[in-house]
Amino acid sequence: MSSTKSTLPDASQALIGRATPIIPSEPHAVNGTVLEDTIPEGMEVLTVGMGCFWGAERLFWKQPGVYSTAVGYSGGLTPNPTYKEVCTGLTGHTEVVRVIFDPQQISFDALLTLFWEHHDPTQGMRQGNDVGTQYRSAIFTQTPAQQIAAIDSQLRYQAVLDAPITTEIAAASTFYFAETYHQQYLAKNPQGYCGLGGTGICMPPAE
């Protein structure tokens, strides 16, 4: 693995990107919601990175109480990056799923439990055979309350793991949509690649 792939770039190394955003040209392939930046009233957002975003998105769109999902890029430096650019390791972004959910139907903690149990958060700049900074584990929080809950959940899960958790937990920066063909990829390509996997260890319940 090259140093570029395993090390986050600084501002002097990051690709320039572009001013024009990538906007998905089709609605959600599973539930028909429009993929845009508007968050419906009463809904909340969770943005997570857990390796390749194809399988991770499918995990969340199946959950009752999830209004919509989209895949994209967060946590980096390059504005409006393309998938090809993210794959160079020179944008600083990780592949993420943005989950819009109804907190009256599914809790933030329940979504965090899905996050922790369905990938290995101890692998640093990789997830299984997918290697590079774009596959790092991350939780990008929208509010101070989410930040506190995310850190609490990390501490609970760390208590039952032998290896140290490497998950990045940070306030959310800009979410950049991935290209249309990546959105709900496994609904469009049911036999497509899914690298999602967990440690096999359950999340302890909140006290």
C-alpha positions as CSV (number, residue, x, y, z in Angstrom):
1,M,0.0,0.0,0.0
2,S,1.5,3.4,-1.0
3,S,1.9,6.2,1.4
4,T,-0.6,8.2,-0.6
5,K,-3.3,5.6,0.0
6,S,-2.5,5.1,3.7
7,T,-1.9,8.7,4.8
8,L,-4.3,11.7,4.7
9,P,-3.1,14.6,2.6
10,D,-2.6,18.1,3.9
11,A,-3.9,21.2,2.1
12,S,-0.8,21.5,0.0
13,Q,-1.2,17.9,-1.4
14,A,-5.0,17.8,-1.9
15,L,-6.5,17.9,-5.3
16,I,-8.2,21.2,-6.4
17,G,-11.6,19.8,-7.2
18,R,-14.3,22.0,-8.7
19,A,-17.0,24.5,-7.9
20,T,-19.8,22.6,-9.5
21,P,-21.4,19.9,-7.3
22,I,-22.3,16.4,-8.4
23,I,-26.1,16.1,-8.2
24,P,-27.7,12.7,-8.6
25,S,-29.9,12.7,-11.7
26,E,-32.4,10.0,-10.5
27,P,-34.5,9.6,-7.3
28,H,-33.7,7.0,-4.7
29,A,-33.9,3.6,-6.5
30,V,-35.6,1.9,-3.6
31,N,-38.1,4.3,-2.1
32,G,-38.3,7.1,-4.7
33,T,-37.2,10.0,-2.5
34,V,-35.5,12.9,-4.2
35,L,-31.7,12.9,-3.5
36,E,-30.9,16.5,-2.6
37,D,-29.6,18.5,0.3
38,T,-33.0,19.4,1.8
39,I,-33.8,17.5,5.0
40,P,-37.5,17.1,5.7
41,E,-38.9,18.7,8.9
42,G,-38.7,16.4,11.9
43,M,-36.0,14.2,10.3
44,E,-32.4,13.8,11.5
45,V,-29.2,12.9,9.8
46,L,-26.5,10.4,10.5
47,T,-23.4,10.2,8.3
48,V,-21.1,7.2,8.6
49,G,-18.1,5.7,6.8
50,M,-17.7,1.9,7.1
51,G,-15.7,0.9,4.1
52,C,-17.2,0.5,0.6
53,F,-20.4,2.5,0.6
54,W,-22.4,0.2,-1.6
55,G,-23.2,-2.5,1.1
56,A,-23.4,0.1,3.9
57,E,-26.1,2.0,2.2
58,R,-28.2,-1.1,1.6
59,L,-27.9,-1.9,5.3
60,F,-29.5,1.4,6.3
61,W,-32.2,1.7,3.6
62,K,-33.7,-1.5,4.8
63,Q,-34.3,-0.2,8.3
64,P,-37.8,0.9,9.4
65,G,-37.8,4.6,10.2
66,V,-35.1,5.5,7.6
67,Y,-36.6,8.0,5.2
68,S,-33.8,8.1,2.7
69,T,-30.1,7.2,2.1
70,A,-27.4,8.5,-0.2
71,V,-23.8,7.7,-0.7
72,G,-21.0,10.3,-1.0
73,Y,-17.8,11.6,0.3
74,S,-17.0,13.5,3.6
75,G,-14.2,14.3,5.9
76,G,-11.8,15.6,3.3
77,L,-10.4,18.7,1.7
78,T,-11.2,18.7,-2.0
79,P,-14.5,20.4,-3.0
80,N,-17.0,18.3,-5.1
81,P,-14.7,15.4,-5.7
82,T,-15.3,12.6,-8.2
83,Y,-15.0,9.0,-7.3
84,K,-11.9,8.7,-9.4
85,E,-10.3,11.6,-7.4
86,V,-11.3,10.1,-4.0
87,C,-9.7,6.8,-5.1
88,T,-6.3,8.5,-5.4
89,G,-6.2,9.2,-1.7
90,L,-5.5,12.9,-2.5
91,T,-8.9,14.4,-1.5
92,G,-8.9,13.2,2.1
93,H,-12.5,12.0,1.9
94,T,-13.9,8.7,3.1
95,E,-16.8,6.9,1.4
96,V,-19.9,7.6,3.5
97,V,-23.6,6.9,3.7
98,R,-25.9,9.8,4.7
99,V,-28.9,8.4,6.5
100,I,-32.0,10.6,6.9
101,F,-34.2,9.1,9.6
102,D,-37.3,9.7,11.7
103,P,-36.2,9.7,15.3
104,Q,-39.7,8.8,16.4
105,Q,-39.4,5.5,14.6
106,I,-35.7,4.6,14.9
107,S,-33.3,6.0,17.4
108,F,-29.8,7.4,16.8
109,D,-28.4,4.8,19.1
110,A,-30.1,2.0,17.1
111,L,-28.4,3.3,14.0
112,L,-25.1,3.5,15.8
113,T,-25.4,-0.1,16.8
114,L,-25.9,-1.1,13.2
115,F,-22.8,0.9,12.3
116,W,-20.6,-0.7,14.9
117,E,-21.8,-4.3,14.4
118,H,-21.6,-4.4,10.6
119,H,-18.0,-3.4,10.0
120,D,-14.6,-3.7,11.7
121,P,-13.8,-0.3,13.3
122,T,-10.3,-1.3,14.3
123,Q,-8.6,-1.5,10.8
124,G,-7.4,2.1,10.3
125,M,-7.1,3.1,6.7
126,R,-8.8,0.0,5.3
127,Q,-11.8,-2.3,5.6
128,G,-11.1,-5.9,4.8
129,N,-9.5,-6.1,1.4
130,D,-10.4,-2.5,0.6
131,V,-7.3,-0.5,1.3
132,G,-6.9,3.3,1.5
133,T,-8.0,6.4,3.4
134,Q,-11.4,6.4,1.6
135,Y,-12.3,3.2,3.5
136,R,-11.6,4.5,7.0
137,S,-14.3,4.2,9.6
138,A,-16.0,7.4,10.6
139,I,-19.0,9.0,12.2
140,F,-19.7,12.6,11.3
141,T,-22.1,14.2,13.7
142,Q,-24.6,17.0,13.2
143,T,-25.1,18.2,16.7
144,P,-23.3,18.2,20.1
145,A,-25.9,15.7,21.3
146,Q,-24.9,13.3,18.5
147,Q,-21.3,13.8,19.2
148,I,-21.8,12.8,22.9
149,A,-23.9,9.8,21.9
150,A,-21.3,8.7,19.3
151,I,-18.4,8.9,21.7
152,D,-20.4,7.1,24.4
153,S,-21.2,4.3,21.9
154,Q,-17.6,4.0,20.9
155,L,-16.6,3.6,24.6
156,R,-19.2,0.9,25.0
157,Y,-18.1,-1.0,22.0
158,Q,-14.4,-0.6,22.8
159,A,-15.0,-2.3,26.1
160,V,-15.9,-5.6,24.3
161,L,-13.1,-5.5,21.6
162,D,-9.5,-6.5,22.0
163,A,-8.1,-4.2,19.4
164,P,-8.3,-0.4,19.6
165,I,-11.0,1.3,17.7
166,T,-9.7,3.7,15.0
167,T,-13.0,5.3,14.0
168,E,-12.9,9.0,13.4
169,I,-15.6,10.9,15.2
170,A,-15.9,14.5,14.2
171,A,-18.4,17.3,13.5
172,A,-19.9,16.9,10.0
173,S,-18.3,18.8,7.2
174,T,-19.8,19.1,3.7
175,F,-21.4,15.9,2.4
176,Y,-20.7,15.6,-1.3
177,F,-23.0,13.3,-3.3
178,A,-21.3,10.5,-5.2
179,E,-22.2,10.0,-8.9
180,T,-25.6,8.6,-9.8
181,Y,-24.4,5.2,-10.7
182,H,-23.1,4.7,-7.1
183,Q,-26.5,5.6,-5.5
184,Q,-28.3,2.5,-4.3
185,Y,-25.8,0.5,-6.3
186,L,-26.8,-2.9,-4.9
187,A,-30.5,-2.3,-5.7
188,K,-29.5,-1.7,-9.3
189,N,-26.9,-4.5,-9.3
190,P,-28.1,-7.2,-6.9
191,Q,-25.0,-9.4,-7.6
192,G,-22.6,-6.5,-7.1
193,Y,-19.7,-6.4,-4.7
194,C,-20.5,-5.9,-1.0
195,G,-17.5,-5.9,1.3
196,L,-19.6,-5.3,4.4
197,G,-18.7,-7.4,7.4
198,G,-18.4,-7.1,11.1
199,T,-16.4,-8.4,14.1
200,G,-19.1,-10.8,15.2
201,I,-19.3,-9.0,18.6
202,C,-22.5,-7.4,19.7
203,M,-22.8,-3.8,20.9
204,P,-23.5,-3.7,24.7
205,P,-26.8,-1.9,25.4
206,A,-26.8,1.6,26.8
207,E,-27.3,1.8,30.5
